[in-house]
Amino acid sequence: MWMARTRSCVLDTQWRWAAGPITANNVYAGECYDARLDIADWCQPGFDDSTWEKARPMDPPGGELVEQVMPPMRRIEALAPVAIREVKPGIFVVDFGQNFAGWTRFRVEAPSGTEIILRCAETISPDGMVDTASTGVFATHVEQVDRYLCRGGGIEEWEPRFTYHGFRYVEVTGWPGPLLPTQITGIVVHNDLPVAGRFECSDARLNTLHRMAQWTLRSNLQGIPEDCPAREKCGWLGDANLVAEFALWNYDANSFWQKYLGDIETTRSVNGGIPGNVAPGKRYPARCGSFAVLPSWLQWQRPWVCDRRCRCIATGRATSPPP
């Protein structure tokens, strides 16, 4: 409803809910989707929800709701496979030819209940299977795995909604028949920052290094400047310090860093002390004086870089005044 130029979405116990097809999801581990649980036309006018449960009141999550100042994360690019190999009977390894952050999208026709498993990794083992060692499995104790249970009765297309991975290879198990290149696609996902600068020279090696750096940066623009899109997914201040100037020369990223500086200040005010990173609940503030030197320097260096590159004095206001 509208009142005083404000649009309100009123939530009360007259709202109803029902379990959906996403049976599990984790930003590190992946998503499980049972298409047999899809509810047809549930979002259309006139849908009969009389068998659904009534909503229950809950306490809000807390914090302050503010506007999103940076461009959102979007599907930026679709990658076709450069190779598909059947490494064992019924097990296919897809090579997208490039390490990136995002997920896979596929089209399949299979009997109801057919389970398709996708394991994502950055490298492969000597036997041709994916090797998940570099994606943090020893620290997170999970692999990047998506699972899909087919509805049956026709062609189905699916991609996850509440996870993303860092990978080049995906190991596909449970696929009905040969896996064709037209049936699976790599979806590159990151903040949709406008391009601000380009680089090209006569030395092919430098062009290759710049292209590699671009891919690395794009893979880690996930709402915060991450250290890696698979293992930790953390907004370490030291990592951000090293890459900020490169990001600002290549992209119109001032709003992205303005948001990140706000994250630093929020984390500092909640936890006390200088944060090591801005992943909520993931780590702790820096306790060691020698460790805290670089993150504290970041609080003053990044606004200076943002000002020098973008001429935006407001960026510096996201941090605390010097002691």
NORNOR-V106760 format. One line per field, one symbol per residue. psi: psi as a letter, one per 20 degrees, with the letter a starting at -180 (. if undefined). A space follows every 50 residues. Layout:
# NORNOR-V106760
psi = ???
This chain:
# NORNOR-V106760
psi = qppljpppoppaiiqqqqpaioiqqphghaqppniijpopkhjqqipokh iqqqqpqqqriaaporqoirqrprohqppqqiqppnhrojoqppoijppr pcaqprpqorqpippppopqrhrqrhjirqojhijjhhghkqrnpqpppq hqjapqpqqrhkrqrorhqpppqjpnaqoqhiiqqpopprpmpqpiqqpq aiohghgggggghgggghhjmlhrorhqjgghkqmphgghhhighgghhh qnjghghggghhgggggghgiqrpqhakopigarqphpghhigghhhhhh gghgggghhilnhhgiiirqqq.
